[in-house]
Amino acid sequence: MKEAKRLNVSGNVQGVGFRYFAQMTAVEHDITGWAQNLDNGTVAIHAEGSPENLERFIRLLKKGNLFAKVHNLHEESAPLEQSTTFRIK
C-alpha cells in the first residue's frame, strides 16, 4: 500500500546538493515525488512509497549528505499525487 508524506527540511540544505541527494536516495528506495527549494531556506519534499521505504528514506534524509547539515525534518501525511518519478523542482 502506497502512502505519501510531505517533508520540510531545515538546516544547511540549499546550495549543497541536498535535493540531488534526496533524488538519488529516493530512486534507490523506490520513492517517487519531488524536492523543491523554498524562499525561507528550507527544502520541501513530497514523497510517495511503501511505509517501509518511506521510513528508510526519511531516516537517510535526516543524516544528510557530506555537505548538507539537517537541523530539523518536519513530516506529515499528504494526499497521493500518483508520481511516477522523483524530480527536482
N, C-alpha and C positions, 0 to 999 in steps of 0.2 A: 504494500500500500504506500503510495507516494504522498508525501506531505511537503509543505512549504514553510520557510522561515524568512523573516525579514531581519537583517542584522545591521547594526550601526556600530562601526569600529572606530575608536578614537585612539589618539597617540601620534607617533611619528609614522603616519601611514600614507601620506601623499608625497609624490616625487621620489619614492624609494622602491618602486616596483611591486608594491603590495597588491594592486589589482591584478597584475600579471601572475603573481604568486597565487592569488585566490583562484584565478582561472586554471592554472596548471594543477593545483590541488583538487579543484572541482572535477576536472577531466579524469584524474587518477581515481576518484572516488564515485564516479557515475552521478555527479551532481550537475544539474542544469540551472540556468538563471542568468544573472548579470551582476556586475560590480560597477559602481559609479562614484567618482569624487563629488563631494558636496562643498558648497561655498564656506561652510563652517570648519573645514579642515578634516572632517571625518570621511569615511568611506561607507556608502550604503551598499548592501548586498541582498539580492533576492536569490534564495537557494531552494531547489526542489530535488527531492530524492527520498530514498527509504529512510526511516528513522535512524537506523544503524549508521548509514553512510553520512547522514546529516550530522550526527553526533561526532563522528570521526573528523569530518570536515571542519566543524566549529572548533574542536579541540586543537587542530593544527593551525587554524587561523589565529587562535589566541596566542600561540607561540610566536607567530610572525615568521619573517624570513631573516636573512643575515643583516638586512638594513632597516627593516621596519621594527618599530617598538610599539607593541599594542599595550595601551593602558587600560582600556575597557572595551568590552564587546557586549552590547545590549542585543537581546534576542527576543523575538515574539513570533507567534504563529501568523501566517499570512495566507491569503487565498492562492490557490494554484493558478499559474499563468500558462501552464502547459508548454513550458520552454522545451526546446529540443537541443539546445547548445548552451554553453556558458560564454557570455560575451562581456566585453569591456565597453561601457558606455562612455 
